[in-house]
Amino acid sequence: MSGWTNIGKIPELQRRLLFTVAILAVCRLGVHIPIPGINSAALKAMFEQSQSAGLFSMLNTFTGGGFLNMSVFALGIMPYITASIILQLLAVVFPYLERLQKEGEVGRKKITQYTRYLTIVLSAIQSVAIIGMLRGWSAGQMPVVPDPGIRFVVMTIITLTAGTALLMWLGEQITERGISNGISLIIFAGIVARVPVGIYQTLSQYRTGELDIITLLLVGIGMVVVIGAIVYVERAQRKIQVQYPARTVGRKMYRGVKTHLPLKVNPAGVIPPIFASSMLTFPASIAGIFGESDSNWAQWFSSSMSPVSWQYNTVYAILIIFFTFFYTAVQINPVDMADNLKKHGGYIPGVRPGQNTADFIDRILTRITVGGALYMVAVCVLPAVLMGWVGIPFYFGGTGLLIVVGVAMDTASQIEAHMITRHYDGFLGPKGPKMKGRRGR
């Protein structure tokens, strides 16, 4: 309890925590405010009668239930994340963006401004896709949109785009005046908010006899093991030994130094699953638009792209592996790492400096990237196993679980840093181990 007691002794940390909680409460409130012109009863009945809820279960997880509620925050913060990733990848192609990334604070502000503009554009495009789906949805004789005219179209585009812009601004406020990264915390809060619903549904299945006690216990143990495995892998590093020779500066002689070059086992983080999910969302939108038709292709696509189907998870796994290697290649350049070592006089024992060092680092990076990709595939396919084979009624695992564990580690790490900076015991007390974020900070 000493960690929690020490938090109360730091007024600035208290203010930051209270501000963060207040902003997250506003985000959760917006999830329950429907957009104008929606028949909420028909929307709920339609999702209960069709497979559309299954198609968008992942998107609904990231928005904390905002999508299936068709709230003002139905798009969530995903357009902002997509815009950020697009700009990061475009920096590899366009030298102008690459120069901005290297210009420090000024360049960061410029890239942030471009990210905001792109977020608005993506939000408007996704709003149009949602309008197309809503205008074709109905529950029996009750249409989801009673009056799908131009007024509804304009109002929905403005409302959904403004909702995403508001979430983006709130996330930036948390980053500046609260604790941890605001965008990540908003997603974290949305995912965690769905956990009590899932637990209630699971216990309801147990009470009705759909799940036996053995299965329930095994699933609980499995969840603990999976969370522990994610923490272990996210903190795991492959350390390459590096030697710096002795050197003389003025009249002083410095001895040689042995250190290591750390490479994360999962260098791409959660970017590959997010990219893969985004790519699979667009076909799901098409299925939602034509889902009410009697065409065979629409019915086949709706059933095949269910998150519990083997077709969906096969494509999902392939995309995750592809984006893992792609994003790792974008983020880490073995040639630059070898050049930096050579420039500062460092070398890897037994490996010649220059191109041989770059090839050595590239071989190791390829091996650990294979392990990281397979690890992410295993975690992201876990929901299909629990929902489709075991019968667990909520979306446990996947990108959501990776984000929850990672954000929890980063937030605890920042609280720890605030307390240690002011000469208090760490968050886990004087004898407990110090928390580290995903980067091992």
Number of C-alpha atoms within 10 A of each C-alpha: 8 13 18 12 12 16 21 11 13 14 10 14 18 14 14 19 18 14 17 23 17 14 19 22 13 12 24 20 12 16 23 17 15 20 21 14 17 21 16 17 12 20 21 16 15 20 16 13 11 14 17 21 19 19 25 20 18 21 22 24 26 26 30 28 23 24 24 22 21 24 25 25 31 31 25 33 24 22 26 24 18 19 22 19 17 14 19 19 17 14 17 13 11 11 11 11 18 17 12 17 18 11 12 10 11 12 16 14 14 14 18 15 12 14 22 18 14 19 24 19 15 18 26 21 14 19 22 16 17 23 18 18 19 19 18 17 22 19 17 10 7 15 20 24 21 14 13 17 11 9 10 19 19 13 14 22 21 15 21 26 26 17 24 25 22 17 24 22 15 20 24 15 18 24 18 13 15 23 24 23 18 24 21 20 23 26 25 25 19 24 22 16 16 19 16 11 12 16 14 13 15 18 16 14 17 15 12 9 10 12 17 12 11 9 14 17 11 10 15 11 11 12 14 10 12 16 16 12 13 18 17 12 17 22 18 17 18 14 13 15 13 15 16 18 13 11 12 9 7 6 6 8 10 11 11 12 12 12 14 13 14 12 18 21 23 25 23 22 22 18 19 26 26 20 20 19 17 16 13 18 17 13 15 19 19 17 23 26 20 18 23 15 13 9 10 9 13 18 16 12 17 22 19 16 23 21 22 21 14 15 13 19 21 13 13 23 20 14 19 25 21 14 19 27 19 14 18 19 17 14 12 15 14 18 17 12 16 22 17 14 20 17 11 10 14 20 21 23 13 7 13 13 17 18 14 14 23 19 15 16 20 16 13 13 23 14 11 18 23 15 14 23 25 17 17 25 23 15 20 23 22 19 23 23 16 18 16 15 10 14 15 24 19 20 22 24 22 21 22 24 20 22 20 20 18 22 20 17 21 22 19 19 21 19 21 22 19 18 19 13 11 10 9 19 20 26 26 16 17 12 8 11 10 16 20 17 19 22 15 14 12
